[in-house]
Amino acid sequence: MSVQILETKRRDFGARFASIRERGSAPSLVRETQVKRIVDAVRRRGDTALCEFSKRFDGVALTPRTLRVSDADLDAAVAVITPAARRALRSAAKRIGAFHARQRQLSWRYTDTAGIDLGQNITPLRRVGVYVPGGHAVYPSSVLMNIVPARVAGVDEVIMVTPPRRDGIHPAVLAAAKIAGASAVYRVGGAQAVAALAYGTKSIAAVDKIVGPGNAFVQAAKRLVYGTVDIDAIAGPSEVLVIADASVSPRFVAADLLAQAEHGSGDECAVLLTPSHRLASAVQREIDSQLATLPRRRDILGVLRRRSALVVVRSMSEAVEIAEQVAPEHLELIVERPQRWLPLLRNSGAIFVGPWAPAPLGDYMAGPNHVLPTGGSARFFSPLGTYDFVKRTNVVSATRRGLGKLEPAIVQLATMEGYDAHANAVRCRFNGNHINGRRRATRSPGGR
């Protein structure tokens, strides 16, 4: 059998399940050192370093003039893909835009009881960088999911980078960039692309934030430049946890687990939690049957054997408890009465309710973002959204009367902390110039 069945009632369950949950992409000291050298080289030598690394790592000879994808090439990509592909990309972009428009935040103001005007200005970032992976797969959906929310938020410039390929960047990726509204697209990938976005080169302008998935080198580079720029998160391998009871078709569950296992890193995680041993056995057989028909079965099989399990739980309550501990990226709730359990599920990137809402619906067309927290970080991180592309600035406006009402408490707190200058900055507005509580005589300008 390609995937194991575990039972929570067995003594060894905890250890066996923990080994499945372990992330295999922990930072490597060698990798971190390599990435630092790449980032430093791009910071010092700009476009020259970018072109050197593109030749070394991607086997593509570029010059500073050919780093940018021309507008004509973007238009040509939209024309060359099939009409069905164009319709799908435009439909997905429209749905993603409609969902994220509901996340828009507005500046706000109010006047408190002291008469002080308070509020926040919500303003979009000026320039954002979007990293789109290359490699063996093609990710136009990632283009849409990262660029469309930025545009909805009102970001002025959205710069996309993606690794060059010897046969050229896939037209679907370039078409998605055009449809989503990318300001510019550059043929550069890896840690060097992250460095270019963070520090800028002659060809690529420095950004305020970098978003988008990538391999371990890309994630290491994002971690390294954080602070110079903001980043979305350190993304890990994809995960799905399915909670299902005997009412669901084992064919559906098997298909959903296999879908998550095919992402390609080899470190994905796919787990079923069910109180039905019969369902677990049926899903196990169905996985083997479906796996035989899949082109990527060899890669998927590695994931199923290392980081997948069909877990038979004592009860639905136990399933919910385990799910809350795991805090998965994708959580599918396929049970007879999902509304009973939905309020108890707080820790997941996205919840897909019922047999007709598989995770791929969210990956491509539903509208909510498919950039989700991984590795248990759903306990404290949220999906990528419009709110990630704005910043908040506090605004305080007061009258003499309003400040006067709060002066005694401000002075008390500042003095308590030993900050006499803070206290004086408030007190001097009412009682002349004070230092350490003593009034100091002042002369009128020009007088004796």
VOGU-3710 file (C-alpha; in Angstrom, 3 decimals, decimal comma):
1> msvqiletkr> 0,000/0,000/0,000  1,230/3,502/-0,866  -0,030/5,245/2,291  -0,200/3,996/5,873  -3,191/3,782/8,199  -2,612/4,987/11,769  -4,911/4,776/14,778  -4,884/7,344/17,562  -5,694/4,624/20,112  -2,326/2,946/19,558
11> rdfgarfasi> 0,548/3,854/21,903  2,972/4,648/19,092  0,620/7,064/17,325  2,170/10,239/18,745  5,694/9,430/17,596  4,631/8,165/14,181  2,389/11,145/13,518  5,084/13,575/14,674  7,503/12,156/12,093  4,943/12,830/9,358
21> rergsapslv> 4,485/16,416/10,470  8,192/17,264/10,559  9,188/19,768/7,920  12,122/18,617/5,843  13,139/22,053/4,590  14,932/23,415/7,648  17,477/26,139/6,884  20,880/24,810/5,867  24,025/26,626/7,006  25,657/25,948/3,629
31> retqvkrivd> 22,602/27,247/1,779  22,385/30,355/3,960  26,064/31,098/3,270  25,564/30,678/-0,475  22,516/32,900/-0,467  24,315/35,619/1,476  27,088/35,658/-1,117  24,560/35,963/-3,926  22,635/38,733/-2,198  25,828/40,660/-1,399
41> avrrrgdtal> 27,026/40,329/-5,005  23,775/41,729/-6,400  23,807/44,521/-3,846  27,332/45,509/-4,905  27,327/44,799/-8,650  23,683/45,038/-9,634  22,726/44,004/-13,163  26,152/42,537/-13,876  25,754/40,057/-11,044  22,188/39,263/-12,110
51> cefskrfdgv> 23,342/38,341/-15,600  26,227/36,246/-14,265  23,953/34,264/-11,951  21,354/33,757/-14,701  24,047/32,206/-16,867  25,416/30,056/-14,022  22,164/28,832/-12,486  19,644/28,987/-15,335  21,894/28,505/-18,350  20,476/31,638/-19,989
61> altprtlrvs> 22,695/34,427/-21,323  21,174/37,830/-20,559  22,301/41,437/-20,703  20,923/44,373/-18,700  18,895/45,313/-21,783  17,239/41,890/-22,034  16,397/41,473/-18,355  13,011/43,098/-18,825  10,240/41,410/-20,779  8,975/43,894/-23,336
71> dadldaavav> 5,367/45,050/-23,460  5,180/43,566/-26,955  6,175/40,158/-25,594  3,492/40,385/-22,903  0,856/41,249/-25,510  2,092/38,426/-27,729  1,779/35,955/-24,855  -1,875/36,873/-24,368  -2,448/36,344/-28,094  -0,605/33,021/-28,324
81> itpaarralr> -2,384/31,123/-25,557  -5,646/29,414/-26,445  -8,955/31,262/-26,201  -9,992/28,848/-23,437  -6,841/29,673/-21,472  -7,455/33,420/-21,881  -11,014/33,059/-20,678  -9,916/30,996/-17,676  -7,230/33,516/-16,661  -9,566/36,479/-17,055
91> saakrigafh> -12,356/34,739/-15,166  -10,008/33,804/-12,324  -8,599/37,346/-12,175  -12,121/38,773/-12,014  -13,162/36,438/-9,204  -9,953/37,076/-7,242  -10,449/40,807/-7,652  -14,072/40,654/-6,492  -13,178/38,740/-3,336  -10,227/40,932/-2,433
101> arqrqlswry> -12,168/44,136/-3,049  -14,224/43,206/0,019  -11,028/43,262/2,089  -10,282/46,916/1,378  -9,617/48,954/4,489  -10,485/52,646/4,738  -8,898/55,438/6,715  -10,917/56,367/9,793  -11,286/59,133/12,388  -13,105/59,759/15,649
111> tdtagidlgq> -13,114/62,365/18,436  -12,745/61,004/21,963  -14,204/62,325/25,219  -11,200/64,611/25,761  -11,870/66,277/22,428  -8,793/64,788/20,742  -9,149/63,714/17,107  -7,699/60,254/16,496  -7,510/57,912/13,561  -5,480/55,976/11,043
121> nitplrrvgv> -4,519/56,673/7,454  -4,643/53,502/5,335  -2,340/53,946/2,354  -1,155/51,457/-0,281  2,514/50,612/-0,654  4,208/52,402/-3,538  6,071/49,476/-5,088  5,764/45,717/-4,560  7,812/42,825/-5,945  6,162/39,526/-6,863
131> yvpgghavyp> 8,238/36,362/-7,189  6,783/33,659/-9,451  8,585/30,292/-9,419  9,836/28,676/-12,594  11,428/25,248/-12,540  9,575/22,356/-14,136  6,057/23,620/-13,434  4,086/26,616/-14,679  2,276/28,876/-12,203  -0,028/31,440/-13,831
141> ssvlmnivpa> -2,351/31,048/-10,830  0,423/32,321/-8,541  0,790/35,352/-10,795  -2,898/36,211/-10,368  -3,037/35,485/-6,634  -0,126/37,817/-5,872  -0,629/40,652/-8,346  -4,416/41,116/-8,327  -4,716/41,834/-4,557  -1,874/44,343/-4,812
151> rvagvdevim> -3,671/46,128/-7,612  -6,964/46,058/-5,710  -5,155/47,618/-2,736  -3,971/50,478/-4,957  -0,233/49,705/-5,153  1,363/52,081/-7,669  3,848/49,632/-9,191  3,850/45,832/-9,156  7,122/44,356/-10,409  7,192/40,661/-11,244
161> vtpprrdgih> 10,290/38,480/-11,453  10,429/34,904/-12,676  13,354/32,647/-13,633  14,451/32,709/-17,272  14,198/29,493/-19,236  16,228/28,350/-22,209  13,006/27,953/-24,190  11,603/31,215/-22,846  9,169/32,013/-20,033  5,942/30,098/-20,523
171> pavlaaakia> 3,337/32,230/-22,372  0,684/31,441/-19,745  2,826/33,075/-17,049  3,415/36,193/-19,142  -0,240/36,352/-20,175  -1,303/36,127/-16,532  1,070/38,987/-15,694  -0,491/41,147/-18,385  -4,051/40,278/-17,365  -3,327/40,806/-13,658
181> gasavyrvgg> -1,779/44,234/-14,266  1,964/43,827/-13,678  3,843/47,095/-14,171  6,979/45,272/-15,367  8,219/41,697/-15,698  11,877/40,665/-15,442  13,648/37,467/-16,484  15,443/36,767/-13,238  14,918/34,198/-10,516  16,428/32,649/-7,420
191> aqavaalayg> 18,058/34,470/-4,542  19,482/37,006/-7,004  15,974/38,131/-7,970  15,031/38,667/-4,324  18,206/40,706/-3,800  17,456/42,848/-6,854  13,963/43,601/-5,583  15,227/44,408/-2,096  18,180/46,645/-2,988  17,475/47,668/-6,559
201> tksiaavdki> 19,755/47,668/-9,592  20,070/49,981/-12,558  17,347/48,007/-14,335  15,125/46,927/-11,438  13,766/49,429/-8,944  13,881/48,572/-5,240  10,495/47,631/-3,780  8,826/48,050/-0,402  7,651/44,446/-0,060  8,336/41,064/-1,671
211> vgpgnafvqa> 5,637/38,407/-1,940  5,348/35,054/-3,637  6,470/31,441/-3,212  9,805/29,937/-4,205  12,332/27,242/-3,435  14,546/27,018/-0,357  17,073/29,497/-1,811  14,351/32,047/-2,520  12,948/31,666/0,996  16,428/32,015/2,513
221> akrlvygtvd> 16,962/35,217/0,525  13,612/36,623/1,674  14,575/35,875/5,256  17,917/37,641/4,725  16,519/40,863/3,221  13,629/41,162/5,676  13,967/44,488/7,441  15,296/46,189/4,350  11,945/45,302/2,826  8,853/43,613/4,147
231> idaiagpsev> 7,981/40,077/3,036  4,766/38,087/3,058  6,026/34,975/4,877  8,526/32,139/4,668  6,524/29,656/2,639  6,929/25,930/3,153  5,728/22,799/1,343  2,017/22,514/0,675  -0,305/20,683/3,077  -3,831/19,326/3,209
241> lviadasvsp> -5,710/17,813/6,127  -9,063/16,202/5,363  -11,619/15,562/8,099  -14,183/13,127/6,726  -16,824/10,751/8,013  -18,438/7,676/6,476  -20,831/9,818/4,413  -18,182/10,882/1,887  -17,036/9,061/-1,234  -13,554/7,553/-0,746
251> rfvaadllaq> -12,855/8,497/-4,361  -13,204/12,197/-3,497  -10,939/11,961/-0,471  -8,248/10,013/-2,336  -8,292/12,508/-5,204  -7,898/15,457/-2,827  -4,968/13,880/-0,986  -3,235/13,046/-4,269  -3,780/16,578/-5,569  -1,853/18,051/-2,672
261> aehgsgdeca> 0,914/15,455/-2,901  1,732/16,319/-6,508  3,085/19,845/-5,896  6,628/18,746/-6,537  8,969/19,537/-3,647  8,701/16,023/-2,232  7,986/17,431/1,217  4,251/18,032/0,892  1,924/16,630/3,554  -1,464/14,950/3,021
271> vlltpshrla> -3,451/13,550/5,961  -6,931/12,147/6,471  -8,641/12,191/9,872  -11,716/9,988/10,098  -13,640/8,079/12,766  -14,409/5,395/10,140  -11,882/2,581/9,709  -13,902/1,419/6,710  -13,468/4,794/5,005  -9,713/4,810/5,719
281> savqreidsq> -9,313/1,376/4,122  -11,417/2,357/1,114  -9,400/5,567/0,642  -6,180/3,565/0,849  -7,321/1,297/-1,993  -8,618/4,234/-4,004  -5,301/6,099/-3,697  -3,446/3,117/-5,174  -5,956/2,885/-7,994  -5,823/6,590/-8,903
291> latlprrrdi> -2,067/6,827/-8,432  -1,489/4,332/-11,227  -3,060/6,758/-13,725  -1,127/9,900/-12,743  1,873/11,154/-14,758  3,721/12,288/-11,613  3,092/9,101/-9,693  6,746/8,537/-8,805  7,068/11,925/-7,074  3,655/11,563/-5,451
301> lgvlrrrsal> 4,508/8,110/-4,129  7,494/9,543/-2,243  5,236/12,057/-0,500  2,619/9,435/0,339  5,172/7,167/1,963  7,032/9,862/3,901  4,542/12,519/4,894  1,054/11,113/4,500  -1,290/9,039/6,620  -4,884/7,930/6,947
311> vvvrsmseav> -5,616/8,439/10,637  -8,490/6,657/12,347  -9,598/8,802/15,287  -11,762/7,898/18,271  -14,296/10,631/17,536  -14,943/13,788/15,534  -13,982/15,812/18,595  -10,556/14,206/18,540  -10,250/14,940/14,830  -10,932/18,624/15,497
321> eiaeqvapeh> -8,418/18,644/18,347  -5,687/17,170/16,127  -6,524/19,577/13,307  -6,139/22,521/15,675  -2,705/21,262/16,715  -1,572/20,703/13,121  -2,890/24,092/11,889  -2,799/22,993/8,237  -2,536/25,149/5,163  -5,664/23,552/3,616
331> leliverpqr> -8,385/21,954/5,731  -11,221/20,045/4,085  -14,289/19,411/6,251  -16,346/16,722/4,519  -18,867/15,523/7,081  -22,636/15,255/7,375  -23,064/18,259/9,675  -20,117/20,584/8,963  -21,732/23,603/10,638  -21,498/21,811/13,982
341> wlpllrnsga> -17,710/21,640/13,753  -16,820/24,709/11,685  -16,901/27,184/14,626  -14,374/25,022/16,498  -11,766/25,170/13,706  -9,640/28,266/14,199  -6,192/27,208/13,009  -6,010/26,725/9,254  -5,151/28,794/6,222  -8,373/27,953/4,403
351> ifvgpwapap> -11,339/25,691/5,161  -13,147/23,901/2,342  -16,584/22,763/3,434  -18,452/19,832/1,901  -17,753/17,322/-0,875  -18,062/19,891/-3,660  -15,383/22,275/-2,368  -12,030/20,549/-2,951  -8,858/22,537/-2,293  -8,163/22,990/-6,051
361> lgdymagpnh> -11,308/25,133/-6,190  -9,439/27,553/-3,939  -6,159/27,075/-5,799  -7,592/28,446/-9,019  -11,081/29,889/-9,232  -12,964/30,442/-5,976  -11,518/33,912/-5,360  -9,920/33,754/-1,884  -6,146/33,763/-2,009  -4,264/30,493/-2,357
371> vlptggsarf> -1,138/31,952/-0,715  -1,683/30,440/2,722  0,327/29,901/5,926  2,161/26,562/6,093  4,041/24,474/8,641  1,643/25,196/11,494  1,944/28,969/11,108  -1,816/29,195/10,523  -1,948/29,524/14,313  -0,809/33,137/13,889
381> fsplgtydfv> -0,568/33,974/10,164  -3,370/34,718/7,706  -3,799/34,205/3,956  -2,304/36,799/1,637  -4,814/39,586/1,095  -5,388/43,193/0,125  -4,482/44,157/3,696  -0,910/42,933/3,061  -0,346/45,676/0,501  -1,273/48,668/2,654
391> krtnvvsatr> 0,253/50,282/5,695  -1,349/52,066/8,607  -0,282/55,454/9,933  -1,679/56,751/13,228  -2,960/60,331/13,207  -3,387/62,463/16,366  -4,775/66,004/16,430  -5,477/67,917/19,667  -6,570/71,324/20,896  -5,108/73,128/23,912
401> rglgklepai> -8,140/72,099/25,912  -7,833/68,443/24,901  -4,152/68,220/25,766  -4,821/70,026/29,035  -7,287/67,345/30,119  -4,639/64,666/29,706  -1,622/66,693/30,908  -1,578/65,468/34,532  -1,642/61,789/33,515  0,962/62,277/30,779
411> vqlatmegyd> 3,314/64,069/33,162  2,760/61,407/35,808  3,575/58,553/33,403  6,584/60,302/31,870  8,030/61,127/35,306  7,403/57,564/36,442  9,562/56,350/33,559  12,275/58,914/34,254  11,672/60,861/31,053  11,593/64,477/32,268
421> ahanavrcrf> 11,940/65,899/28,761  8,802/64,024/27,735  6,941/65,570/30,663  8,324/69,005/29,844  7,199/68,757/26,212  3,617/68,701/27,485  3,930/70,866/30,613  5,732/73,780/28,929  2,728/74,356/26,698  0,752/75,488/29,758
431> ngnhingrrr> 3,212/76,793/32,364  6,132/78,196/30,437  9,457/76,404/30,175  10,056/73,763/32,874  13,102/71,604/33,493  12,851/68,910/36,172  9,713/70,499/37,532  11,313/73,974/37,969  10,154/76,948/35,966  12,967/78,730/34,144
441> atrspggr> 12,742/82,445/33,450  12,682/83,430/29,813  13,434/86,717/28,116  11,280/88,291/25,495  12,967/88,311/22,098  15,186/91,376/21,832  14,428/92,464/25,398  16,535/92,856/28,589
//
